[in-house]
Amino acid sequence: MSKLPILVRASDCEKSPSNVRKSSDPSADLQFKANVAARGIIQNLIGVPVPRKKGQYRIIAGGRRLDAVYSLIEDGTFAADYCIPVLVLGDSKDAIEISLSENFFRLDMNPADACRAFQDIIALEKKTPADVAKRFGLTERFVLGRLRLAGLAEPVFEALRGGDITLDVAMAYASTSDTERQSNIFGELAGSYYAQNVNEIRRRLTIGDYLGNDPKALLVGREAYVAAGGQVDCDLFSTSQTERWTSGDILERLVEGRMQEAAAAIAASEGYAEVRAIPATRVPYMETLRLTAVEGEAIALSAEEEQRQRDIEAELETINDSCDEDGYTDEDDARVRALEAEYARIEEKPPIILDEHKASAIAYLVIGTDGVPRLHDQLYARLPDEEADEDSLDDDSVDEDESHTTDDAPPGRPAISQRLRDELAMMKTEILKVHVATDTHFALDLGIFFMIEAATQKYGSYDLPSDLRANAPSPRVSGFESGAPAAQNWASIVTDLDRSWTEGKTVSERYDAFCVLSDQARGAWLGWAVARTLHAVPAGDRGADMIDHLGRKLEIDMAAWWRPTARTYFDRVSKPRILDLFEEIGGLELKSRYGASKKHDLATSAERLFSGQIIIEADLKDKALAWLPDEMRLSPDVPPSLDDADAGAAASEGPTGADAPEDLTADISQAA
């Protein structure tokens, strides 16, 4: 090896086959090329002479640098005879080892050091972020982001430098420029479960703040808010809608003034006895507790509308009379839905509010989601004195169920029976309960969310499929037992709970005994308590979206956990419906093969087909094993897919890994 590098024309160098680096990152290569263009080759390359070709060398370490120079020569940035420093080895027998050493022992730069380095270049060399970005082949936004990280509160920055927090966590703290708030939140979360939780950090940092697209912000306007002394905090990715308004007290004061002005104007122009301004998008339940709703005058139906209703009733009777024992056909079902929806539209005309009602009515003015004040659609009146015993009403005496209402079922008869919808909902929720009960952190987060959601929503927790008092909801179908794998796993969870603490004679003794259980045992009780509150919600009902969302978040493979059987599904639907499913799987040929079967035999064959027990082509088997009725899918709004070969293949093997009922039972037993 020569003692010093020599300068060699790049055109006289080639990458050696012994160079161990065979792959690269195109984006990183572009950044490196930009740096070479700005600074040239700073570190020498290592090469060996090419036999019988004097003055030419094979590069065994530095091939990436050589590629950058080649590209810059081709672009015209460097001259064709551009020279590079090469340290020449006298013997090539150690070429591979040297190449590996040169690449293997590199240490990536600490992101904290990179942030401060960018800051020093700008401060000492008087460069702009755009200059730095160009020199290193980066975007200006990337450089600005690193500069923002360089301005983190010292405890946060030192945690990043020491590797105690990740770059993502540091960026979460950088979402606000308030370093004092950064330090406080960092101290609060230190050592806790949420210390590395980006979402929790951002949530803590933004408590009391408003986004620029919040209805209150839209109502006041940015110009008025800033003129009143309001502060706006933006990060590099903020827009006018996502920037944060940090002076919540100023915004609240401005909102109150705007709403009172609007309420006074509406009261004067519309003739209401009183217009109450509510600086929110909804009227709180407790606000109207001592009031009674003002009902408008119903609008009488016209002769034409009444006749149309009679015609609809007659047609519905005709369809019902012609229905066979297998139920509606698809055409009949669609027609019934359309007729019942039309009947409901005629029947449910909105009532009108007369002027004499307005004169004694209380109207509520709320903020629309677009920031425009608008009247709430319900008017109220004070209760007569003999009906309003105000001394007996307080926040703690309200029946918990009074704030919970449910919508009527959607018009139209379902394609399957209501009982079957309820049973399918119960089986779906069984699967969800097993997964919630075996994921302690998930159950904890879910439980806390259920409680605070119910407490903070103005109208109650209508859309939550849980009451979270650890009370098991009444079953939708009395005495129903699915016998599915999820039911067996749930029984195992219940059996494995540590009940030693229940032997205490007093509640205090039982409480103390429970507190000394291991974290694992108490975690099992938490998972059980949260999971058992989940309601069985049929597809399409309120709360079903949340059930599906939780299942997707837990990545549950529903086809692996539940397969339709004759008892749980096929005996409960019509013969034409089953044959249609056969056609979806195997076309008309498969459908015609079973077309003459009796209903009982057909249901049995369907059970075997959709559990993979019938010998058919592999792709058809995969489709059958992937199929689920809409009511058992986690995304019921998406049409069932019979082309998911991956899901089918997984189901044909039976549940595996995290989704395997058998494995999950073992995990639960071990945990408890």
C-alpha positions as CSV (number, residue, x, y, z in Angstrom):
1,M,0.0,0.0,0.0
2,S,1.3,3.4,-0.9
3,K,1.8,5.8,2.0
4,L,-0.2,8.6,0.5
5,P,-3.1,8.8,-2.0
6,I,-2.3,9.7,-5.6
7,L,-4.5,11.7,-8.0
8,V,-5.9,9.5,-10.8
9,R,-8.3,10.5,-13.5
10,A,-11.7,9.2,-12.8
11,S,-11.9,7.9,-16.4
12,D,-9.0,5.6,-15.5
13,C,-10.9,4.0,-12.6
14,E,-13.5,1.3,-12.5
15,K,-15.5,-0.4,-9.7
16,S,-14.0,-3.7,-8.7
17,P,-16.1,-6.8,-8.5
18,S,-14.7,-7.2,-5.0
19,N,-16.5,-4.1,-3.8
20,V,-19.0,-5.4,-1.2
21,R,-21.6,-2.7,-1.6
22,K,-24.1,-4.0,-4.2
23,S,-27.2,-2.0,-3.4
24,S,-27.9,1.6,-2.5
25,D,-30.6,4.2,-1.9
26,P,-31.4,6.4,-4.9
27,S,-32.6,9.3,-2.8
28,A,-29.5,9.2,-0.6
29,D,-27.3,8.9,-3.7
30,L,-28.8,12.2,-5.1
31,Q,-28.0,13.9,-1.8
32,F,-24.5,12.6,-1.8
33,K,-24.0,13.6,-5.5
34,A,-25.0,17.2,-4.6
35,N,-22.5,17.2,-1.7
36,V,-19.7,16.0,-4.0
37,A,-20.6,18.7,-6.5
38,A,-20.3,21.3,-3.8
39,R,-17.2,20.0,-2.0
40,G,-15.5,17.5,-4.3
41,I,-14.1,14.2,-3.1
42,I,-13.1,14.7,0.5
43,Q,-12.1,11.2,1.4
44,N,-9.8,9.1,-0.8
45,L,-10.9,6.0,-2.6
46,I,-9.0,2.6,-2.3
47,G,-7.9,0.7,-5.4
48,V,-5.7,-1.9,-6.8
49,P,-3.8,-1.7,-10.2
50,V,-5.4,-3.3,-13.2
51,P,-3.0,-6.1,-14.5
52,R,-1.3,-5.2,-17.7
53,K,-3.0,-1.7,-17.9
54,K,-0.6,0.9,-16.5
55,G,-2.2,3.8,-14.8
56,Q,-5.6,2.2,-14.4
57,Y,-7.1,1.0,-11.1
58,R,-10.0,-1.0,-9.8
59,I,-11.8,0.7,-6.9
60,I,-12.5,-1.7,-4.0
61,A,-13.7,0.9,-1.5
62,G,-15.4,4.2,-2.6
63,G,-17.5,2.9,-5.5
64,R,-20.3,5.2,-4.5
65,R,-18.0,8.2,-4.6
66,L,-16.8,7.0,-8.1
67,D,-20.4,6.7,-9.3
68,A,-21.1,10.3,-8.1
69,V,-18.1,11.6,-10.0
70,Y,-19.0,9.7,-13.2
71,S,-22.5,11.2,-13.0
72,L,-21.2,14.7,-12.5
73,I,-18.8,14.3,-15.4
74,E,-21.7,13.2,-17.6
75,D,-23.8,16.2,-16.4
76,G,-20.9,18.5,-17.3
77,T,-20.4,19.6,-13.7
78,F,-16.9,18.1,-13.6
79,A,-14.4,18.1,-16.5
80,A,-13.8,14.9,-18.4
81,D,-10.2,14.6,-16.9
82,Y,-11.4,15.2,-13.3
83,C,-9.0,13.6,-10.9
84,I,-9.8,11.8,-7.7
85,P,-7.5,10.7,-4.7
86,V,-6.8,7.0,-4.7
87,L,-4.9,5.1,-2.0
88,V,-3.3,2.2,-4.0
89,L,-2.9,-1.2,-2.5
90,G,0.2,-3.1,-3.5
91,D,-1.5,-6.5,-3.0
92,S,-5.1,-7.2,-4.0
93,K,-5.5,-10.4,-1.9
94,D,-7.2,-8.6,1.0
95,A,-9.4,-6.5,-1.3
96,I,-12.8,-7.9,-0.1
97,E,-11.9,-7.7,3.6
98,I,-10.8,-4.1,3.2
99,S,-13.9,-3.2,1.2
100,L,-16.1,-4.7,3.9
101,S,-14.2,-3.0,6.7
102,E,-14.5,0.4,5.0
103,N,-18.3,0.0,4.7
104,F,-19.2,-2.1,7.7
105,F,-17.8,0.0,10.5
106,R,-19.4,3.3,9.5
107,L,-21.6,4.9,12.2
108,D,-24.6,6.9,11.2
109,M,-24.6,10.4,12.5
110,N,-26.7,11.1,15.6
111,P,-29.7,13.2,14.4
112,A,-29.2,15.7,17.3
113,D,-25.6,16.3,16.1
114,A,-26.9,16.8,12.5
115,C,-29.4,19.3,13.7
116,R,-26.8,21.4,15.6
117,A,-24.4,21.1,12.6
118,F,-27.0,22.6,10.3
119,Q,-27.5,25.4,12.9
120,D,-23.8,26.1,13.1
121,I,-23.3,26.2,9.3
122,I,-26.0,28.8,9.0
123,A,-24.8,30.8,12.0
124,L,-21.0,30.7,11.4
125,E,-20.8,30.5,7.6
126,K,-23.7,32.9,7.1
127,K,-25.5,30.5,4.9
128,T,-29.3,30.3,4.3
129,P,-31.4,27.1,4.7
130,A,-31.7,27.1,0.9
131,D,-27.9,27.1,0.6
132,V,-27.5,24.2,3.0
133,A,-30.2,22.3,1.3
134,K,-28.6,22.7,-2.1
135,R,-25.1,21.7,-0.7
136,F,-26.4,18.5,0.8
137,G,-29.0,17.6,-1.9
138,L,-31.9,18.0,0.6
139,T,-35.2,19.9,0.4
140,E,-35.3,23.2,2.2
141,R,-38.2,22.0,4.3
142,F,-36.0,19.1,5.6
143,V,-33.3,21.6,6.7
144,L,-35.9,23.8,8.3
145,G,-37.3,20.8,10.2
146,R,-33.8,19.9,11.5
147,L,-33.3,23.5,12.6
148,R,-36.6,23.4,14.5
149,L,-35.4,20.3,16.2
150,A,-32.2,22.1,17.1
151,G,-34.3,24.6,19.0
152,L,-36.0,21.9,21.2
153,A,-36.0,22.4,25.0
154,E,-32.7,21.2,26.4
155,P,-34.1,18.1,28.2
156,V,-35.8,16.9,25.1
157,F,-32.8,17.6,22.9
158,E,-30.4,15.8,25.2
159,A,-32.8,12.8,25.3
160,L,-32.6,12.8,21.5
161,R,-28.8,13.0,21.5
162,G,-28.6,10.2,24.1
163,G,-30.9,7.9,22.2
164,D,-33.6,8.0,25.0
165,I,-36.2,9.2,22.5
166,T,-36.6,8.6,18.8
167,L,-36.6,11.2,16.1
168,D,-40.4,10.8,15.7
169,V,-40.8,11.6,19.4
170,A,-38.6,14.7,19.1
171,M,-40.5,15.9,16.1
172,A,-43.7,15.5,18.1
173,Y,-42.3,17.9,20.7
174,A,-41.2,20.2,18.0
175,S,-44.8,20.6,16.9
176,T,-44.9,23.6,19.3
177,S,-42.2,26.3,19.6
178,D,-43.0,26.8,23.3
179,T,-39.9,25.2,24.9
180,E,-41.3,25.6,28.4
181,R,-44.4,23.6,27.5
182,Q,-42.1,21.0,25.9
183,S,-40.1,20.7,29.1
184,N,-43.2,20.4,31.3
185,I,-44.8,17.7,29.2
186,F,-41.4,15.8,28.8
187,G,-41.1,15.8,32.6
188,E,-44.7,14.7,33.1
189,L,-44.4,11.7,30.7
190,A,-40.9,10.6,31.8
191,G,-40.9,7.0,32.7
192,S,-44.5,6.5,31.9
193,Y,-46.2,4.2,29.3
194,Y,-46.8,7.3,27.1
195,A,-43.2,8.6,27.1
196,Q,-42.7,7.3,23.6
197,N,-46.3,7.8,22.4
198,V,-46.3,10.4,19.7
199,N,-50.0,10.9,19.7
200,E,-50.2,11.4,23.4
201,I,-47.3,13.9,23.3
202,R,-49.1,15.9,20.6
203,R,-52.3,15.7,22.5
204,R,-50.7,17.0,25.7
205,L,-49.0,19.8,23.9
206,T,-52.2,21.0,22.3
207,I,-54.5,21.0,25.4
208,G,-56.3,24.4,25.5
209,D,-55.3,25.2,21.9
210,Y,-57.5,25.5,18.8
211,L,-56.8,24.5,15.3
212,G,-57.2,27.1,12.6
213,N,-60.2,25.2,11.2
214,D,-62.0,24.8,14.5
215,P,-65.6,26.3,14.3
216,K,-64.7,28.9,16.9
217,A,-61.6,30.0,15.0
218,L,-63.6,30.2,11.8
219,L,-66.3,32.3,13.6
220,V,-63.8,34.9,14.9
221,G,-61.3,34.9,12.0
222,R,-57.6,35.0,12.2
223,E,-57.2,38.7,11.7
224,A,-59.5,39.6,14.6
225,Y,-57.9,37.0,16.8
226,V,-54.3,38.2,16.2
227,A,-55.4,41.9,16.6
228,A,-56.8,41.0,20.0
229,G,-53.3,39.6,21.0
230,G,-53.9,36.0,20.1
231,Q,-50.8,33.8,19.4
232,V,-50.5,31.4,16.5
233,D,-48.0,28.5,16.6
234,C,-47.1,26.9,13.2
235,D,-44.9,24.0,12.4
236,L,-43.3,23.4,8.9
237,F,-46.3,21.4,7.8
238,S,-49.0,23.8,9.1
239,T,-51.6,25.4,6.8
240,S,-54.2,28.0,7.7
241,Q,-56.5,25.1,8.8
242,T,-54.0,23.1,10.8
243,E,-52.1,25.9,12.6
244,R,-52.6,26.1,16.3
245,W,-54.1,29.1,18.1
246,T,-52.6,28.9,21.6
247,S,-54.4,31.9,23.3
248,G,-57.5,29.9,24.1
249,D,-58.8,32.5,26.6
250,I,-58.7,35.3,24.0
251,L,-60.5,33.2,21.5
252,E,-63.2,32.2,23.9
253,R,-63.8,35.8,24.8
254,L,-64.1,36.8,21.2
255,V,-66.5,33.9,20.5
256,E,-68.7,34.8,23.4
257,G,-69.0,38.4,22.1
258,R,-69.8,37.3,18.6
259,M,-72.4,34.8,19.7
260,Q,-74.2,37.3,22.0
261,E,-74.4,39.8,19.2
262,A,-75.8,37.2,16.8
263,A,-78.3,36.0,19.4
264,A,-79.6,39.5,20.1
265,A,-80.0,40.2,16.3
266,I,-82.0,36.9,15.8
267,A,-84.2,37.5,18.8
268,A,-85.1,40.9,17.5
269,S,-85.8,39.7,13.9
270,E,-87.4,36.3,14.4
271,G,-89.7,37.0,17.4
272,Y,-88.5,34.3,19.8
273,A,-89.0,34.9,23.5
274,E,-85.3,34.2,24.1
275,V,-82.3,33.2,22.1
276,R,-79.5,31.6,24.1
277,A,-76.0,31.6,22.7
278,I,-74.1,28.4,23.1
279,P,-70.4,28.7,22.1
280,A,-70.3,25.1,20.8
281,T,-71.5,23.1,17.8
282,R,-74.2,21.3,19.9
283,V,-76.6,22.1,22.7
284,P,-75.5,20.3,26.0
285,Y,-78.0,17.8,27.3
286,M,-78.1,19.4,30.8
287,E,-78.9,22.8,29.2
288,T,-82.4,21.6,28.2
289,L,-83.1,19.3,31.1
290,R,-85.6,21.7,32.7
291,L,-87.3,22.6,29.4
292,T,-89.8,20.9,27.2
293,A,-89.5,20.6,23.5
294,V,-91.9,22.7,21.4
295,E,-93.7,20.5,18.9
296,G,-94.7,22.1,15.7
297,E,-98.1,21.7,13.9
298,A,-98.3,18.6,11.8
299,I,-99.1,19.1,8.1
300,A,-102.1,17.3,6.9
301,L,-101.6,14.9,4.0
302,S,-103.1,15.8,0.7
303,A,-105.6,13.6,-1.0
304,E,-103.0,12.5,-3.5
305,E,-100.6,11.5,-0.7
306,E,-103.2,9.6,1.2
307,Q,-104.2,7.7,-2.0
308,R,-100.5,6.9,-2.7
309,Q,-100.2,5.4,0.8
310,R,-103.2,3.2,0.2
311,D,-101.7,2.0,-3.0
312,I,-98.4,1.2,-1.3
313,E,-100.2,-0.8,1.4
314,A,-102.1,-2.8,-1.2
315,E,-98.9,-3.6,-3.1
316,L,-97.1,-4.7,0.0
317,E,-99.9,-7.0,0.9
318,T,-99.7,-8.5,-2.6
319,I,-96.0,-9.2,-2.2
320,N,-96.5,-10.8,1.2
321,D,-99.3,-13.0,-0.1
322,S,-97.1,-14.3,-2.9
323,C,-94.1,-14.9,-0.8
324,D,-93.1,-18.7,-0.5
325,E,-91.7,-20.4,2.6
326,D,-88.1,-19.5,1.5
327,G,-88.9,-15.8,2.0
328,Y,-88.6,-12.9,-0.4
329,T,-86.8,-13.1,-3.7
330,D,-84.1,-10.5,-4.2
331,E,-86.5,-8.5,-6.5
332,D,-89.3,-8.6,-3.9
333,D,-87.0,-7.6,-1.2
334,A,-85.7,-4.6,-3.2
335,R,-89.3,-3.6,-4.0
336,V,-90.4,-3.8,-0.4
337,R,-87.5,-1.6,0.7
338,A,-88.4,1.0,-1.9
339,L,-92.1,1.0,-1.0
340,E,-91.6,1.3,2.7
341,A,-89.1,4.1,2.2
342,E,-91.6,6.0,0.1
343,Y,-94.3,5.5,2.6
344,A,-92.1,6.8,5.4
345,R,-91.2,9.9,3.4
346,I,-94.9,10.7,2.9
347,E,-95.8,10.0,6.5
348,E,-92.9,11.9,8.2
349,K,-93.4,15.4,7.0
350,P,-91.6,17.9,9.2
351,P,-94.0,20.0,11.4
352,I,-94.2,23.7,11.1
353,I,-93.6,26.2,14.0
354,L,-96.4,28.8,14.2
355,D,-95.7,32.4,15.2
356,E,-97.6,32.1,18.4
357,H,-95.2,29.2,19.4
358,K,-92.2,31.4,18.7
359,A,-93.4,34.1,21.0
360,S,-93.0,31.9,24.0
361,A,-90.2,29.7,22.8
362,I,-86.5,29.5,23.7
363,A,-84.2,29.1,20.8
364,Y,-80.6,28.1,20.9
365,L,-77.9,29.6,18.7
366,V,-74.9,27.3,18.1
367,I,-71.8,27.5,15.9
368,G,-71.9,25.5,12.7
369,T,-69.0,23.5,11.6
370,D,-68.2,26.2,9.1
371,G,-68.0,28.8,11.8
372,V,-71.4,30.4,11.0
373,P,-73.8,30.9,13.9
374,R,-77.1,29.0,13.3
375,L,-80.2,28.2,15.2
376,H,-80.6,24.7,16.6
377,D,-83.4,22.9,14.9
378,Q,-85.4,22.3,18.1
379,L,-87.3,25.0,20.1
380,Y,-88.0,24.7,23.8
381,A,-90.3,26.2,26.4
382,R,-90.2,26.4,30.2
383,L,-92.1,23.7,32.1
384,P,-95.1,24.8,34.2
385,D,-94.2,25.3,37.8
386,E,-96.1,22.3,39.0
387,E,-94.1,20.1,36.6
388,A,-90.7,21.5,37.2
389,D,-89.5,20.7,40.7
390,E,-86.2,22.3,40.2
391,D,-85.0,21.6,43.8
392,S,-85.2,17.9,43.1
393,L,-83.2,18.1,39.9
394,D,-79.4,18.1,40.0
395,D,-76.7,16.6,37.9
396,D,-76.5,13.5,40.0
397,S,-80.2,12.6,39.9
398,V,-80.5,12.2,36.1
399,D,-81.3,8.7,35.0
400,E,-78.3,7.5,33.0
401,D,-80.5,6.0,30.3
402,E,-82.4,9.3,29.6
403,S,-79.5,10.7,27.6
404,H,-79.2,7.6,25.4
405,T,-81.5,7.3,22.5
406,T,-81.5,5.0,19.5
407,D,-82.6,5.6,15.9
408,D,-85.5,3.6,14.4
409,A,-84.4,0.7,12.3
410,P,-83.8,1.7,8.6
411,P,-86.8,1.3,6.4
412,G,-87.3,-1.9,4.5
413,R,-87.2,-5.5,5.5
414,P,-83.6,-7.0,5.8
415,A,-82.5,-9.7,3.4
416,I,-82.1,-12.0,6.4
417,S,-84.1,-12.3,9.6
418,Q,-83.6,-9.9,12.5
419,R,-82.7,-12.8,14.8
420,L,-80.0,-14.0,12.5
421,R,-78.6,-10.4,12.3
422,D,-78.5,-10.3,16.1
423,E,-76.8,-13.7,16.4
424,L,-74.2,-12.8,13.8
425,A,-73.5,-9.5,15.8
426,M,-73.1,-11.6,19.0
427,M,-70.6,-13.9,17.3
428,K,-68.6,-11.0,15.8
429,T,-68.4,-9.3,19.2
430,E,-67.3,-12.6,20.8
431,I,-64.2,-12.5,18.5
432,L,-63.6,-8.8,19.4
433,K,-63.9,-9.4,23.1
434,V,-61.3,-12.2,23.0
435,H,-58.8,-9.8,21.3
436,V,-59.5,-6.9,23.6
437,A,-59.2,-9.1,26.7
438,T,-55.8,-10.4,25.7
439,D,-54.2,-7.0,24.8
440,T,-53.8,-5.1,28.1
441,H,-52.6,-1.8,26.7
442,F,-55.4,-1.8,24.1
443,A,-58.0,-2.6,26.7
444,L,-56.7,0.2,29.0
445,D,-56.8,2.8,26.2
446,L,-60.2,1.6,25.0
447,G,-61.6,1.7,28.5
448,I,-60.3,5.2,29.2
449,F,-61.6,6.4,25.9
450,F,-65.1,5.0,26.5
451,M,-65.3,6.8,29.8
452,I,-64.1,10.2,28.7
453,E,-66.0,10.0,25.4
454,A,-69.3,9.5,27.3
455,A,-68.4,12.2,29.8
456,T,-67.4,14.9,27.3
457,Q,-69.9,14.5,24.4
458,K,-72.7,17.0,24.7
459,Y,-75.5,14.7,23.8
460,G,-74.2,11.5,25.4
461,S,-72.3,8.5,24.0
462,Y,-74.8,7.4,21.3
463,D,-72.2,5.9,19.0
464,L,-70.2,4.0,21.6
465,P,-70.8,0.2,21.7
466,S,-70.1,0.1,25.4
467,D,-71.5,1.5,28.7
468,L,-68.2,0.9,30.6
469,R,-69.3,0.2,34.0
470,A,-68.1,-3.3,33.5
471,N,-71.7,-4.5,33.3
472,A,-72.2,-7.2,30.8
473,P,-75.0,-6.1,28.4
474,S,-78.1,-8.2,28.1
475,P,-77.8,-10.7,25.2
476,R,-79.7,-9.8,22.1
477,V,-80.8,-13.4,21.7
478,S,-81.6,-15.2,25.0
479,G,-79.9,-18.5,25.6
480,F,-77.9,-18.4,22.4
481,E,-74.5,-20.2,22.4
482,S,-72.4,-20.0,19.2
483,G,-70.0,-22.8,20.0
484,A,-67.5,-20.9,17.8
485,P,-63.7,-20.7,18.7
486,A,-64.1,-17.3,20.1
487,A,-66.7,-18.5,22.6
488,Q,-64.3,-21.3,23.7
489,N,-61.4,-18.8,24.1
490,W,-63.6,-16.5,26.1
491,A,-64.5,-19.3,28.5
492,S,-60.8,-20.0,28.9
493,I,-60.1,-16.3,29.7
494,V,-62.8,-16.4,32.4
495,T,-61.5,-19.7,33.9
496,D,-57.9,-18.5,34.1
497,L,-58.6,-15.2,36.0
498,D,-56.9,-15.1,39.4
499,R,-59.8,-15.1,41.9
500,S,-57.8,-15.4,45.1
501,W,-58.6,-11.9,46.1
502,T,-62.4,-12.7,46.2
503,E,-61.9,-14.7,49.4
504,G,-61.7,-11.6,51.5
505,K,-64.6,-11.2,54.0
506,T,-64.9,-7.4,53.6
507,V,-64.7,-5.2,50.6
508,S,-61.6,-3.5,52.1
509,E,-59.9,-6.9,52.4
510,R,-60.9,-7.9,48.9
511,Y,-59.6,-4.5,47.6
512,D,-56.3,-4.9,49.4
513,A,-55.9,-8.5,48.1
514,F,-56.6,-7.4,44.6
515,C,-54.0,-4.6,44.8
516,V,-51.2,-7.0,45.6
517,L,-51.8,-9.2,42.6
518,S,-49.2,-9.1,40.0
519,D,-49.4,-6.6,37.1
520,Q,-50.1,-9.5,34.8
521,A,-53.1,-10.8,36.9
522,R,-54.5,-7.3,37.3
523,G,-54.0,-6.7,33.6
524,A,-56.0,-9.8,32.9
525,W,-58.9,-8.6,35.0
526,L,-58.8,-5.2,33.2
527,G,-58.9,-6.8,29.8
528,W,-61.9,-9.0,31.0
529,A,-63.7,-6.1,32.5
530,V,-63.5,-3.9,29.5
531,A,-64.1,-6.6,26.9
532,R,-67.3,-7.9,28.6
533,T,-69.0,-4.5,28.2
534,L,-69.0,-4.6,24.4
535,H,-72.4,-4.7,22.9
536,A,-73.4,-7.0,20.1
537,V,-74.3,-4.4,17.4
538,P,-75.9,-5.7,14.2
539,A,-74.4,-4.3,11.0
540,G,-75.8,-0.9,10.1
541,D,-76.9,0.0,13.7
542,R,-75.4,2.7,15.7
543,G,-72.1,1.6,17.2
544,A,-71.4,-0.9,14.4
545,D,-68.8,1.4,12.8
546,M,-66.9,1.5,16.1
547,I,-67.0,-2.3,16.4
548,D,-65.6,-2.7,12.9
549,H,-63.0,0.0,13.5
550,L,-61.7,-1.8,16.6
551,G,-61.6,-5.1,14.8
552,R,-59.5,-3.5,12.0
553,K,-57.2,-1.8,14.5
554,L,-56.6,-5.2,16.2
555,E,-56.0,-6.7,12.7
556,I,-58.5,-9.5,13.3
557,D,-58.7,-12.1,10.5
558,M,-62.5,-12.7,10.7
559,A,-62.4,-15.5,8.2
560,A,-59.9,-17.4,10.3
561,W,-62.0,-17.0,13.5
562,W,-65.4,-17.7,12.1
563,R,-66.8,-19.9,9.3
564,P,-70.5,-20.1,8.4
565,T,-72.1,-23.4,9.4
566,A,-75.5,-24.9,8.8
567,R,-76.6,-24.1,12.4
568,T,-75.3,-20.6,12.5
569,Y,-76.1,-19.4,9.0
570,F,-77.1,-21.6,6.1
571,D,-80.2,-23.1,7.8
572,R,-81.3,-19.6,8.4
573,V,-81.3,-18.2,4.9
574,S,-83.2,-19.1,1.8
575,K,-82.3,-21.8,-0.7
576,P,-81.9,-19.3,-3.6
577,R,-79.5,-17.3,-1.4
578,I,-77.3,-20.3,-0.8
579,L,-77.3,-21.3,-4.5
580,D,-76.3,-17.7,-5.4
581,L,-73.3,-18.1,-3.2
582,F,-72.4,-21.4,-4.9
583,E,-72.6,-19.5,-8.2
584,E,-70.3,-16.8,-6.9
585,I,-67.7,-19.4,-5.9
586,G,-67.8,-21.8,-8.8
587,G,-70.1,-20.3,-11.4
588,L,-73.3,-21.8,-12.9
589,E,-71.7,-25.3,-13.0
590,L,-71.3,-25.5,-9.3
591,K,-74.7,-24.0,-8.7
592,S,-76.5,-26.4,-11.0
593,R,-74.7,-29.4,-9.4
594,Y,-76.5,-28.6,-6.1
595,G,-79.7,-27.1,-7.5
596,A,-81.9,-30.1,-7.0
597,S,-80.7,-30.6,-3.3
598,K,-83.2,-30.3,-0.5
599,K,-82.8,-27.3,1.7
600,H,-81.3,-29.3,4.6
601,D,-78.8,-31.1,2.4
602,L,-77.9,-27.9,0.6
603,A,-77.1,-26.2,3.9
604,T,-74.9,-29.1,4.9
605,S,-73.1,-29.0,1.6
606,A,-72.6,-25.2,1.9
607,E,-71.1,-25.7,5.4
608,R,-68.6,-28.2,3.9
609,L,-67.8,-25.9,0.9
610,F,-67.2,-22.8,3.0
611,S,-65.0,-24.7,5.5
612,G,-62.8,-26.1,2.7
613,Q,-64.0,-29.7,3.1
614,I,-65.3,-30.1,-0.5
615,I,-62.7,-31.1,-3.1
616,I,-62.6,-28.3,-5.6
617,E,-60.0,-26.3,-7.5
618,A,-57.5,-24.5,-5.3
619,D,-58.5,-21.0,-6.4
620,L,-62.2,-21.8,-5.8
621,K,-61.4,-23.2,-2.4
622,D,-59.5,-20.0,-1.5
623,K,-62.5,-17.9,-2.4
624,A,-64.9,-20.1,-0.3
625,L,-62.6,-19.9,2.7
626,A,-62.3,-16.1,2.4
627,W,-66.1,-15.5,2.1
628,L,-68.0,-13.9,4.9
629,P,-71.5,-12.5,5.0
630,D,-71.5,-8.7,5.2
631,E,-72.7,-8.9,8.9
632,M,-69.5,-10.6,9.9
633,R,-67.1,-8.4,8.0
634,L,-65.2,-5.6,9.6
635,S,-65.9,-3.4,6.6
636,P,-69.6,-4.0,5.9
637,D,-69.8,-1.0,3.5
638,V,-67.4,-2.7,1.1
639,P,-69.0,-5.5,-1.1
640,P,-67.8,-9.0,-0.2
641,S,-64.7,-10.0,-2.1
642,L,-64.3,-13.5,-3.3
643,D,-61.0,-12.8,-4.9
644,D,-58.8,-12.5,-1.8
645,A,-56.6,-15.5,-2.4
646,D,-54.3,-14.5,0.5
647,A,-57.1,-14.5,3.0
648,G,-58.4,-17.8,1.7
649,A,-55.0,-19.4,1.8
650,A,-54.6,-18.3,5.4
651,A,-58.0,-19.7,6.3
652,S,-57.4,-23.0,4.6
653,E,-54.5,-23.6,6.9
654,G,-56.6,-22.6,9.9
655,P,-56.0,-19.6,12.1
656,T,-52.3,-19.1,12.7
657,G,-50.0,-16.7,14.6
658,A,-51.6,-13.9,16.4
659,D,-55.0,-14.8,14.9
660,A,-55.0,-18.5,15.9
661,P,-57.6,-19.4,18.5
662,E,-55.5,-22.3,19.8
663,D,-52.3,-20.1,20.2
664,L,-54.3,-17.4,21.7
665,T,-55.7,-19.7,24.3
666,A,-52.2,-20.8,25.2
667,D,-51.1,-17.2,25.5
668,I,-54.0,-16.4,27.8
669,S,-53.4,-19.4,30.0
670,Q,-49.8,-18.5,30.4
671,A,-50.6,-14.8,31.1
672,A,-53.2,-15.7,33.8
